[in-house]
Amino acid sequence: MWESYKKGYKAYLRLERSHSDNSVQAYLRDVEHLTQFLQSTQGPQQPQAVQLEHLQAFLKQLSEWGLGVGSQARILSGIRSFFTYCVLEQIVAADPTALLSAPKTSRKLPDTLGVSEIEALLGAIDLSTPEGTRNRAMLETLYSCGLRVSELVTLKLSCLYPELGFVRVIGKGNKERLIPIGATALHYLNIYRSTTRVHVRIQKGAEDLVFLNRRGKGLSRVMVFYIIKELARTAGITKTISPHTFRHSFATHLVEGGADLRAVQEMLGHESITTTEIYTHLDRDFLRDTLHRFHPAFRPKK
């Protein structure tokens, strides 16, 4: 009985929500977990009959299966999305997830890189090689604009506006945003394009991509991870870092420099300001220094 509802939900995620194929599959898996549970417990076989107590029993089962609170919260998010669709389509009269309490999750913040560490990592790049020239331009762009790795590898030449100092990015949900790009990143992009990219034999379909591999195709996300890991090792950086570390560092350095949180939200492409707050935490040293500089209780007595 659930299959027809899942098909409609799948179309909703793709057409109305503009989710990627990976996101669509993840949401459908969440609903599949619920429907399998309901079938195994002889629960409701249609969304209209699902009540709060059924969902509470489902969450209890997830916990008994040994899923962490993060995984439970992720699945619950998918279930909420499904019933939002059901309400919109008038399949159900009321959302049974409205009063459902989510498991409490802790905010685990990833490592950030200080400015000196960013400089050390960039300085470890061998600019005498074509790959090094590309990697410097790529990582300067990643840090300057706070891009997701998926946005970096799909960045197009037609979306660069160097004369205006902006790049146009296609983010999650196919949403576009304009992000300022720094002079240093533009400098290395120009070097890469004029000395390295012009000599690459570009494969069909990759003509407009900014960053290419030696075979003339677009870079994979995995390759960017590998490049950063190797550079960190060369630079002697022992932190666990990834392309996302650059994005997190971008946001943290902006806030530490006094940037408005709403402006950071816009540049990161977050729908919710609460998501931005996770990425823009301030480290303890910065907070302590701010208190010592500006709070009367922390000033030394004369």
URCORPE-V371349 format. One record per residue. N is the residue number from 1. SS is DSSP state (H for helix, E for strand, C for the rest). PHI is phi in whole degrees, 0 to 359 (none if undefined). D_CENTER is the distance of its C-alpha to the mean C-alpha in whole Angstrom. Layout:
# URCORPE-V371349
<<N/SS/PHI/D_CENTER> <N/SS/PHI/D_CENTER>>
This chain:
# URCORPE-V371349
<<1/C/none/35> <2/C/282/31> <3/H/300/31> <4/H/294/31> <5/H/291/29> <6/H/295/26> <7/H/296/27> <8/H/296/27> <9/H/295/24> <10/H/300/22> <11/H/296/23> <12/H/299/22> <13/H/296/18> <14/H/283/19> <15/H/273/21> <16/H/270/21> <17/C/265/17> <18/C/56/16> <19/C/283/14> <20/C/290/13> <21/H/300/16> <22/H/297/14> <23/H/294/12> <24/H/301/16> <25/H/296/17> <26/H/295/15> <27/H/296/17> <28/H/294/20> <29/H/297/20> <30/H/300/20> <31/H/294/23> <32/H/297/25> <33/H/302/25> <34/H/294/26> <35/H/294/29> <36/H/295/30> <37/H/297/30> <38/H/297/32> <39/H/293/35> <40/H/289/35> <41/C/255/36> <42/C/56/38> <43/C/275/36> <44/C/302/36> <45/C/254/35> <46/C/217/34> <47/H/302/31> <48/H/298/34> <49/H/265/36> <50/C/286/33> <51/C/243/33> <52/H/304/31> <53/H/295/33> <54/H/294/32> <55/H/289/29> <56/H/296/30> <57/H/294/31> <58/H/296/28> <59/H/297/26> <60/H/298/29> <61/H/295/29> <62/H/301/26> <63/H/295/26> <64/H/292/30> <65/C/288/28> <66/C/93/26> <67/C/288/23> <68/C/290/21> <69/H/296/20> <70/H/295/16> <71/H/293/17> <72/H/297/20> <73/H/296/17> <74/H/296/15> <75/H/294/18> <76/H/299/19> <77/H/300/17> <78/H/294/17> <79/H/293/21> <80/H/300/21> <81/H/298/19> <82/H/298/22> <83/H/285/25> <84/H/297/23> <85/H/299/24> <86/H/297/27> <87/H/292/28> <88/H/299/27> <89/C/272/30> <90/C/59/32> <91/C/284/32> <92/C/238/32> <93/C/278/34> <94/C/219/32> <95/C/279/28> <96/C/290/29> <97/C/272/26> <98/C/302/27> <99/C/257/28> <100/C/279/26> <101/C/277/25> <102/C/278/22> <103/C/296/22> <104/C/287/21> <105/C/247/18> <106/C/266/18> <107/C/269/15> <108/C/267/15> <109/C/268/13> <110/C/288/13> <111/C/298/15> <112/C/245/15> <113/C/251/17> <114/C/287/20> <115/H/301/21> <116/H/294/24> <117/H/289/22> <118/H/300/20> <119/H/296/23> <120/H/295/24> <121/H/293/22> <122/H/294/22> <123/H/290/26> <124/C/279/26> <125/C/283/25> <126/C/276/28> <127/C/282/29> <128/C/277/32> <129/C/249/30> <130/H/301/29> <131/H/295/25> <132/H/295/25> <133/H/298/26> <134/H/295/23> <135/H/296/21> <136/H/294/22> <137/H/298/21> <138/H/294/17> <139/H/285/16> <140/H/297/18> <141/H/292/16> <142/H/301/13> <143/H/284/14> <144/H/295/16> <145/H/250/13> <146/C/64/10> <147/C/283/8> <148/C/287/5> <149/H/297/8> <150/H/295/9> <151/H/288/9> <152/H/293/12> <153/H/286/14> <154/C/254/14> <155/C/299/15> <156/E/250/19> <157/H/301/22> <158/H/290/23> <159/H/257/20> <160/E/264/21> <161/E/233/23> <162/C/298/25> <163/C/293/28> <164/C/260/26> <165/C/76/23> <166/E/226/20> <167/E/235/18> <168/E/256/17> <169/E/241/13> <170/E/262/13> <171/C/260/9> <172/H/299/8> <173/H/67/12> <174/H/62/13> <175/C/272/13> <176/E/264/15> <177/E/212/14> <178/E/260/17> <179/E/234/16> <180/E/296/18> <181/C/235/19> <182/C/285/21> <183/H/297/25> <184/H/295/24> <185/H/297/21> <186/H/297/23> <187/H/300/26> <188/H/286/25> <189/H/297/23> <190/H/295/27> <191/H/297/28> <192/H/299/26> <193/H/292/27> <194/H/272/31> <195/H/246/31> <196/C/239/29> <197/H/297/27> <198/H/295/31> <199/H/262/32> <200/C/274/30> <201/C/278/31> <202/C/280/29> <203/C/280/28> <204/C/300/28> <205/C/97/25> <206/C/250/24> <207/C/301/26> <208/C/262/23> <209/E/286/20> <210/C/287/20> <211/C/257/20> <212/E/236/22> <213/C/274/23> <214/C/292/27> <215/C/269/28> <216/C/83/26> <217/C/249/23> <218/E/293/20> <219/C/286/18> <220/C/271/16> <221/H/299/13> <222/H/298/15> <223/H/297/17> <224/H/295/15> <225/H/303/14> <226/H/297/18> <227/H/301/19> <228/H/292/17> <229/H/299/19> <230/H/294/22> <231/H/294/22> <232/H/298/21> <233/H/297/24> <234/H/297/26> <235/H/279/25> <236/C/76/26> <237/C/269/23> <238/C/264/23> <239/C/295/20> <240/C/279/17> <241/C/234/14> <242/C/206/12> <243/H/304/10> <244/H/293/7> <245/H/299/11> <246/H/295/11> <247/H/295/9> <248/H/294/10> <249/H/294/13> <250/H/306/13> <251/H/291/12> <252/H/298/15> <253/H/294/17> <254/H/296/17> <255/H/293/18> <256/H/298/21> <257/C/275/22> <258/C/101/23> <259/C/291/20> <260/C/290/20> <261/H/297/17> <262/H/294/17> <263/H/293/17> <264/H/296/14> <265/H/303/12> <266/H/296/13> <267/H/291/12> <268/H/280/9> <269/C/77/9> <270/C/272/9> <271/C/288/12> <272/C/248/13> <273/H/293/14> <274/H/294/14> <275/H/294/10> <276/H/298/11> <277/H/298/14> <278/H/295/12> <279/H/278/10> <280/C/241/13> <281/C/295/16> <282/C/252/19> <283/C/289/21> <284/H/298/24> <285/H/298/26> <286/H/295/25> <287/H/297/26> <288/H/297/29> <289/H/297/30> <290/H/297/29> <291/H/297/31> <292/H/296/34> <293/H/277/34> <294/H/239/34> <295/C/266/35> <296/H/303/39> <297/H/292/39> <298/H/259/38> <299/C/283/40> <300/C/295/43> <301/C/286/46> <302/C/277/49>>
